[in-house]
Amino acid sequence: MHLIVQRDTPLSDGEAARIGALFQAEEGRRIHGGGLRYTLAATAASRAAIHELGREHGLDTAVIGSFRRLSDFKLLVFDMDSTLIDIECIDELADLVGKKGEVARLTEQAMQSGAVDYDTSLRLRTRLLAGLPVDTFETLYAERVRITPGASALIAAARQAGLRTAIVSGGFDYFTGRVRAELGLDVDLSNHLEVAQGRLTGELLGTLINADVKARHVAQLCRELGVPTSDAIVVGDGANDLKMMALAGLSVGYRPKPVVRATVDAVIDRLGLDSLLNVLGACRPVS
């Protein structure tokens, strides 16, 4: 197994040695982007413990069994809220009707542990939006939605490498469609809000996209490409991303909740999403 560590400031030679000792790792070598690659000792801690240790020491970490280049994968899938964009859209919509606190608490409960029934939670949150005019969406998008640093560069690199790119989100179709168009992704799959006379009814149309449906969408996208799910990279942050992450050949937590941090291959806490390119290129020598 290999460990890749990155930070938003350069790592000195002295720090490289200390990091190796901290993680019981050997053969620290520099990689593109200023990070370091190590070989993990047989007695090294679990993936969960390594990521937690990285968090405590201000390092983004990845634990990789065998190195694969970006072009070795065929599909790159993102969650949207708090992953491709820096907000939870449902919380911001709720703010427009004076119910942000109530909705945010339900969102956090659903995302942190998965202990709260996600379907029920989402329907309860959506019903609190009843009566909201849909013509407010454009202003909300313009004023509050910010693309996550590094997202555009990562997606451009994936497309250049021949990967299909997708958003698979428990968020809402208006926003996933706008983000897909802005970033040039191939497809977006998300929940459909019911609208009557220009206002939200508070209900959802069609199949609710929960953790199980997210995983089914990833599997279907891979079937369409004629590849195994191990040829997918999945990036997310919350409990409802875990099942699609479990299918992936590389799972990536972007500022992940603790339940996600404990299971993923790579954690990005401090750097942009494009730092994943350094993980995928870690087997290449620094020029």
C-alpha positions as a Markdown table, in Angstrom:
| # | Residue | x | y | z |
|---|---|---|---|---|
| 1 | Met | 0.0 | 0.0 | 0.0 |
| 2 | His | 1.1 | 3.6 | -0.7 |
| 3 | Leu | 0.4 | 6.8 | 1.2 |
| 4 | Ile | 0.2 | 10.2 | -0.6 |
| 5 | Val | 0.3 | 13.3 | 1.6 |
| 6 | Gln | -0.3 | 16.8 | 0.4 |
| 7 | Arg | -0.5 | 20.3 | 2.0 |
| 8 | Asp | -1.2 | 23.8 | 0.8 |
| 9 | Thr | 2.4 | 24.8 | 1.7 |
| 10 | Pro | 5.7 | 23.1 | 0.7 |
| 11 | Leu | 6.9 | 20.2 | 2.9 |
| 12 | Ser | 10.6 | 20.4 | 3.9 |
| 13 | Asp | 13.0 | 17.5 | 3.9 |
| 14 | Gly | 12.8 | 17.5 | 7.7 |
| 15 | Glu | 9.0 | 17.3 | 7.6 |
| 16 | Ala | 9.1 | 14.5 | 5.1 |
| 17 | Ala | 11.1 | 12.4 | 7.5 |
| 18 | Arg | 8.8 | 13.2 | 10.4 |
| 19 | Ile | 5.7 | 12.4 | 8.4 |
| 20 | Gly | 7.3 | 9.0 | 7.4 |
| 21 | Ala | 7.8 | 8.2 | 11.1 |
| 22 | Leu | 4.3 | 9.5 | 12.0 |
| 23 | Phe | 2.6 | 7.1 | 9.6 |
| 24 | Gln | 5.1 | 4.3 | 9.9 |
| 25 | Ala | 5.9 | 4.8 | 6.2 |
| 26 | Glu | 9.1 | 4.4 | 4.2 |
| 27 | Glu | 10.7 | 5.8 | 1.0 |
| 28 | Gly | 9.3 | 9.2 | 1.0 |
| 29 | Arg | 9.5 | 10.6 | -2.6 |
| 30 | Arg | 8.3 | 13.9 | -3.9 |
| 31 | Ile | 5.4 | 14.0 | -6.4 |
| 32 | His | 4.0 | 16.7 | -8.6 |
| 33 | Gly | 2.2 | 19.4 | -6.7 |
| 34 | Gly | 4.7 | 19.3 | -3.9 |
| 35 | Gly | 3.3 | 16.3 | -2.0 |
| 36 | Leu | 5.0 | 13.1 | -0.9 |
| 37 | Arg | 4.6 | 9.4 | -1.7 |
| 38 | Tyr | 5.5 | 6.7 | 0.8 |
| 39 | Thr | 5.3 | 3.0 | 1.1 |
| 40 | Leu | 3.2 | 1.9 | 4.1 |
| 41 | Ala | 4.7 | -0.6 | 6.5 |
| 42 | Ala | 2.8 | -3.9 | 7.0 |
| 43 | Thr | 2.0 | -2.7 | 10.5 |
| 44 | Ala | 0.6 | 0.7 | 9.4 |
| 45 | Ala | -2.7 | 1.9 | 10.9 |
| 46 | Ser | -6.1 | 1.5 | 9.2 |
| 47 | Arg | -7.2 | 3.7 | 6.4 |
| 48 | Ala | -9.6 | 5.5 | 8.9 |
| 49 | Ala | -6.8 | 6.1 | 11.4 |
| 50 | Ile | -4.4 | 7.4 | 8.7 |
| 51 | His | -7.0 | 9.9 | 7.4 |
| 52 | Glu | -7.7 | 11.0 | 11.0 |
| 53 | Leu | -4.0 | 11.4 | 11.7 |
| 54 | Gly | -3.7 | 13.4 | 8.5 |
| 55 | Arg | -6.5 | 15.7 | 9.6 |
| 56 | Glu | -4.8 | 16.3 | 13.0 |
| 57 | His | -1.6 | 17.3 | 11.3 |
| 58 | Gly | -3.0 | 19.4 | 8.6 |
| 59 | Leu | -2.4 | 17.0 | 5.7 |
| 60 | Asp | -4.6 | 15.7 | 2.9 |
| 61 | Thr | -4.1 | 11.9 | 2.6 |
| 62 | Ala | -4.7 | 9.1 | 0.2 |
| 63 | Val | -4.1 | 5.4 | 0.7 |
| 64 | Ile | -3.7 | 3.6 | -2.6 |
| 65 | Gly | -3.2 | -0.1 | -3.3 |
| 66 | Ser | -2.0 | 0.1 | -6.9 |
| 67 | Phe | -1.4 | 3.2 | -8.9 |
| 68 | Arg | -3.7 | 4.0 | -11.8 |
| 69 | Arg | -3.5 | 7.0 | -14.1 |
| 70 | Leu | -6.5 | 9.2 | -14.7 |
| 71 | Ser | -6.8 | 7.7 | -18.2 |
| 72 | Asp | -7.1 | 4.2 | -16.7 |
| 73 | Phe | -10.5 | 5.2 | -15.4 |
| 74 | Lys | -13.6 | 5.7 | -17.6 |
| 75 | Leu | -16.0 | 7.6 | -15.4 |
| 76 | Leu | -15.8 | 10.5 | -12.9 |
| 77 | Val | -18.9 | 11.0 | -10.7 |
| 78 | Phe | -19.5 | 13.9 | -8.3 |
| 79 | Asp | -22.0 | 14.6 | -5.7 |
| 80 | Met | -23.0 | 18.3 | -6.0 |
| 81 | Asp | -23.8 | 20.1 | -2.8 |
| 82 | Ser | -20.8 | 20.7 | -0.6 |
| 83 | Thr | -18.7 | 18.9 | -3.2 |
| 84 | Leu | -18.8 | 20.6 | -6.6 |
| 85 | Ile | -20.4 | 23.7 | -5.0 |
| 86 | Asp | -19.7 | 25.2 | -1.6 |
| 87 | Ile | -23.3 | 25.3 | -0.3 |
| 88 | Glu | -26.3 | 23.0 | 0.3 |
| 89 | Cys | -28.9 | 24.3 | -2.1 |
| 90 | Ile | -31.8 | 23.2 | 0.0 |
| 91 | Asp | -30.5 | 25.2 | 3.0 |
| 92 | Glu | -30.2 | 28.3 | 0.9 |
| 93 | Leu | -33.7 | 27.8 | -0.6 |
| 94 | Ala | -35.0 | 27.5 | 2.9 |
| 95 | Asp | -33.3 | 30.8 | 3.8 |
| 96 | Leu | -35.5 | 32.5 | 1.2 |
| 97 | Val | -38.6 | 31.3 | 3.2 |
| 98 | Gly | -37.1 | 32.0 | 6.6 |
| 99 | Lys | -36.6 | 28.3 | 7.5 |
| 100 | Lys | -32.9 | 27.8 | 6.9 |
| 101 | Gly | -32.1 | 26.8 | 10.5 |
| 102 | Glu | -34.8 | 24.1 | 10.6 |
| 103 | Val | -33.8 | 22.7 | 7.2 |
| 104 | Ala | -30.1 | 22.9 | 7.9 |
| 105 | Arg | -30.5 | 20.8 | 11.1 |
| 106 | Leu | -32.3 | 18.1 | 9.2 |
| 107 | Thr | -29.7 | 18.2 | 6.4 |
| 108 | Glu | -26.8 | 17.8 | 8.9 |
| 109 | Gln | -28.5 | 14.9 | 10.7 |
| 110 | Ala | -29.0 | 13.1 | 7.3 |
| 111 | Met | -25.5 | 13.8 | 6.0 |
| 112 | Gln | -23.4 | 13.3 | 9.2 |
| 113 | Ser | -24.4 | 9.7 | 10.2 |
| 114 | Gly | -27.1 | 8.4 | 7.9 |
| 115 | Ala | -28.9 | 7.4 | 11.1 |
| 116 | Val | -31.9 | 9.6 | 10.2 |
| 117 | Asp | -34.0 | 8.1 | 7.4 |
| 118 | Tyr | -32.8 | 10.1 | 4.4 |
| 119 | Asp | -36.0 | 9.8 | 2.3 |
| 120 | Thr | -38.2 | 11.1 | 5.1 |
| 121 | Ser | -35.7 | 13.8 | 6.0 |
| 122 | Leu | -35.6 | 15.0 | 2.3 |
| 123 | Arg | -39.3 | 15.0 | 1.9 |
| 124 | Leu | -39.8 | 16.9 | 5.2 |
| 125 | Arg | -37.2 | 19.5 | 4.1 |
| 126 | Thr | -38.7 | 19.9 | 0.7 |
| 127 | Arg | -42.1 | 20.5 | 2.1 |
| 128 | Leu | -40.8 | 23.4 | 4.1 |
| 129 | Leu | -40.1 | 25.1 | 0.7 |
| 130 | Ala | -43.7 | 25.0 | -0.4 |
| 131 | Gly | -44.8 | 28.3 | -2.0 |
| 132 | Leu | -41.3 | 29.5 | -3.0 |
| 133 | Pro | -41.4 | 31.1 | -6.5 |
| 134 | Val | -39.1 | 29.3 | -8.9 |
| 135 | Asp | -38.0 | 32.6 | -10.4 |
| 136 | Thr | -35.9 | 33.1 | -7.3 |
| 137 | Phe | -33.6 | 30.3 | -8.3 |
| 138 | Glu | -31.7 | 32.3 | -10.8 |
| 139 | Thr | -30.8 | 35.0 | -8.3 |
| 140 | Leu | -29.9 | 32.4 | -5.7 |
| 141 | Tyr | -27.6 | 30.7 | -8.1 |
| 142 | Ala | -25.9 | 33.9 | -9.2 |
| 143 | Glu | -25.5 | 35.2 | -5.7 |
| 144 | Arg | -24.7 | 32.2 | -3.5 |
| 145 | Val | -23.5 | 29.3 | -5.6 |
| 146 | Arg | -19.7 | 29.1 | -5.9 |
| 147 | Ile | -17.9 | 26.3 | -7.7 |
| 148 | Thr | -15.4 | 24.4 | -5.5 |
| 149 | Pro | -11.8 | 25.4 | -6.1 |
| 150 | Gly | -10.1 | 23.0 | -8.6 |
| 151 | Ala | -13.3 | 21.5 | -9.9 |
| 152 | Ser | -13.0 | 23.0 | -13.3 |
| 153 | Ala | -9.4 | 21.9 | -13.7 |
| 154 | Leu | -10.1 | 18.3 | -12.6 |
| 155 | Ile | -13.1 | 18.0 | -14.9 |
| 156 | Ala | -11.2 | 19.4 | -17.9 |
| 157 | Ala | -8.4 | 16.9 | -17.2 |
| 158 | Ala | -10.8 | 14.0 | -17.0 |
| 159 | Arg | -12.5 | 14.9 | -20.2 |
| 160 | Gln | -9.2 | 15.3 | -22.0 |
| 161 | Ala | -8.2 | 11.8 | -20.6 |
| 162 | Gly | -11.4 | 10.4 | -22.2 |
| 163 | Leu | -13.5 | 9.9 | -19.1 |
| 164 | Arg | -17.3 | 10.5 | -19.0 |
| 165 | Thr | -18.2 | 12.9 | -16.3 |
| 166 | Ala | -21.4 | 13.1 | -14.2 |
| 167 | Ile | -23.2 | 14.6 | -11.3 |
| 168 | Val | -25.3 | 12.1 | -9.3 |
| 169 | Ser | -26.9 | 14.2 | -6.6 |
| 170 | Gly | -29.7 | 14.2 | -4.0 |
| 171 | Gly | -30.0 | 17.9 | -4.8 |
| 172 | Phe | -32.4 | 19.5 | -7.3 |
| 173 | Asp | -32.5 | 19.4 | -11.1 |
| 174 | Tyr | -32.4 | 23.2 | -11.7 |
| 175 | Phe | -29.1 | 23.5 | -9.8 |
| 176 | Thr | -27.5 | 20.3 | -11.1 |
| 177 | Gly | -28.4 | 21.3 | -14.7 |
| 178 | Arg | -26.8 | 24.8 | -14.2 |
| 179 | Val | -23.6 | 23.3 | -12.6 |
| 180 | Arg | -23.4 | 20.6 | -15.4 |
| 181 | Ala | -23.6 | 23.3 | -18.1 |
| 182 | Glu | -21.1 | 25.6 | -16.3 |
| 183 | Leu | -18.5 | 22.9 | -15.8 |
| 184 | Gly | -19.1 | 21.0 | -19.0 |
| 185 | Leu | -20.0 | 17.7 | -17.5 |
| 186 | Asp | -21.8 | 15.1 | -19.6 |
| 187 | Val | -24.8 | 14.3 | -17.5 |
| 188 | Asp | -26.6 | 15.2 | -14.3 |
| 189 | Leu | -29.0 | 13.0 | -12.3 |
| 190 | Ser | -30.9 | 14.6 | -9.4 |
| 191 | Asn | -34.3 | 15.1 | -7.7 |
| 192 | His | -37.1 | 16.8 | -9.6 |
| 193 | Leu | -39.1 | 19.5 | -7.8 |
| 194 | Glu | -42.8 | 19.8 | -8.5 |
| 195 | Val | -43.9 | 23.2 | -9.6 |
| 196 | Ala | -47.5 | 24.6 | -9.9 |
| 197 | Gln | -48.3 | 28.1 | -11.1 |
| 198 | Gly | -44.6 | 29.1 | -10.8 |
| 199 | Arg | -44.2 | 28.0 | -7.2 |
| 200 | Leu | -42.9 | 24.9 | -5.5 |
| 201 | Thr | -45.6 | 22.6 | -4.2 |
| 202 | Gly | -43.1 | 21.1 | -1.6 |
| 203 | Glu | -43.3 | 17.7 | -3.3 |
| 204 | Leu | -40.8 | 15.7 | -5.4 |
| 205 | Leu | -41.6 | 14.0 | -8.7 |
| 206 | Gly | -40.4 | 10.6 | -9.7 |
| 207 | Thr | -37.9 | 8.4 | -7.9 |
| 208 | Leu | -36.3 | 10.0 | -5.0 |
| 209 | Ile | -32.5 | 9.9 | -5.3 |
| 210 | Asn | -31.1 | 8.5 | -2.1 |
| 211 | Ala | -28.0 | 6.5 | -1.4 |
| 212 | Asp | -29.3 | 3.3 | -3.1 |
| 213 | Val | -30.4 | 5.1 | -6.2 |
| 214 | Lys | -27.1 | 7.0 | -6.4 |
| 215 | Ala | -25.3 | 3.6 | -6.4 |
| 216 | Arg | -27.7 | 2.3 | -9.1 |
| 217 | His | -27.0 | 5.3 | -11.3 |
| 218 | Val | -23.3 | 4.8 | -11.0 |
| 219 | Ala | -23.7 | 1.1 | -11.9 |
| 220 | Gln | -25.9 | 2.1 | -14.9 |
| 221 | Leu | -23.4 | 4.7 | -16.1 |
| 222 | Cys | -20.7 | 2.0 | -16.0 |
| 223 | Arg | -22.9 | -0.5 | -17.9 |
| 224 | Glu | -23.5 | 2.1 | -20.6 |
| 225 | Leu | -19.8 | 2.5 | -21.0 |
| 226 | Gly | -19.3 | -1.3 | -20.9 |
| 227 | Val | -16.8 | -1.1 | -17.9 |
| 228 | Pro | -16.8 | -2.4 | -14.3 |
| 229 | Thr | -17.6 | 0.0 | -11.5 |
| 230 | Ser | -14.0 | -0.3 | -10.5 |
| 231 | Asp | -13.3 | 2.0 | -13.5 |
| 232 | Ala | -15.2 | 4.8 | -11.8 |
| 233 | Ile | -13.9 | 7.6 | -9.5 |
| 234 | Val | -16.6 | 8.9 | -7.1 |
| 235 | Val | -16.2 | 12.1 | -5.2 |
| 236 | Gly | -18.6 | 13.1 | -2.4 |
| 237 | Asp | -18.9 | 14.3 | 1.2 |
| 238 | Gly | -21.9 | 12.8 | 3.0 |
| 239 | Ala | -23.4 | 9.6 | 4.2 |
| 240 | Asn | -25.7 | 9.3 | 1.2 |
| 241 | Asp | -22.6 | 9.1 | -1.0 |
| 242 | Leu | -21.2 | 6.0 | 0.7 |
| 243 | Lys | -22.9 | 3.3 | -1.4 |
| 244 | Met | -21.8 | 4.8 | -4.7 |
| 245 | Met | -18.3 | 5.3 | -3.3 |
| 246 | Ala | -18.2 | 1.6 | -2.3 |
| 247 | Leu | -18.6 | 0.7 | -6.0 |
| 248 | Ala | -15.7 | 2.9 | -7.1 |
| 249 | Gly | -12.2 | 2.0 | -8.0 |
| 250 | Leu | -11.2 | 5.3 | -6.3 |
| 251 | Ser | -13.3 | 7.0 | -3.6 |
| 252 | Val | -12.6 | 10.6 | -2.7 |
| 253 | Gly | -14.0 | 12.5 | 0.2 |
| 254 | Tyr | -14.0 | 16.3 | -0.3 |
| 255 | Arg | -14.1 | 17.9 | 3.2 |
| 256 | Pro | -16.0 | 14.8 | 4.2 |
| 257 | Lys | -18.2 | 14.1 | 7.1 |
| 258 | Pro | -16.6 | 11.7 | 9.7 |
| 259 | Val | -18.6 | 8.7 | 8.5 |
| 260 | Val | -17.2 | 9.2 | 5.0 |
| 261 | Arg | -13.6 | 10.1 | 6.1 |
| 262 | Ala | -13.3 | 6.7 | 7.7 |
| 263 | Thr | -14.0 | 4.7 | 4.5 |
| 264 | Val | -12.6 | 6.6 | 1.5 |
| 265 | Asp | -9.3 | 6.1 | -0.3 |
| 266 | Ala | -8.5 | 9.8 | -0.5 |
| 267 | Val | -9.4 | 12.8 | 1.7 |
| 268 | Ile | -9.2 | 16.4 | 0.4 |
| 269 | Asp | -9.6 | 18.8 | 3.3 |
| 270 | Arg | -7.4 | 21.7 | 2.4 |
| 271 | Leu | -6.5 | 21.7 | -1.2 |
| 272 | Gly | -8.7 | 22.0 | -4.3 |
| 273 | Leu | -10.4 | 19.1 | -6.1 |
| 274 | Asp | -7.6 | 19.2 | -8.8 |
| 275 | Ser | -5.1 | 18.0 | -6.1 |
| 276 | Leu | -6.6 | 14.6 | -7.0 |
| 277 | Leu | -4.5 | 14.8 | -10.2 |
| 278 | Asn | -1.4 | 14.6 | -8.0 |
| 279 | Val | -2.7 | 11.4 | -6.3 |
| 280 | Leu | -3.4 | 9.9 | -9.7 |
| 281 | Gly | 0.0 | 11.0 | -11.0 |
| 282 | Ala | 2.0 | 9.9 | -7.9 |
| 283 | Cys | 3.8 | 7.1 | -9.6 |
| 284 | Arg | 5.4 | 9.6 | -12.1 |
| 285 | Pro | 8.8 | 11.0 | -11.2 |
| 286 | Val | 9.0 | 14.7 | -10.6 |
| 287 | Ser | 10.6 | 16.4 | -13.6 |
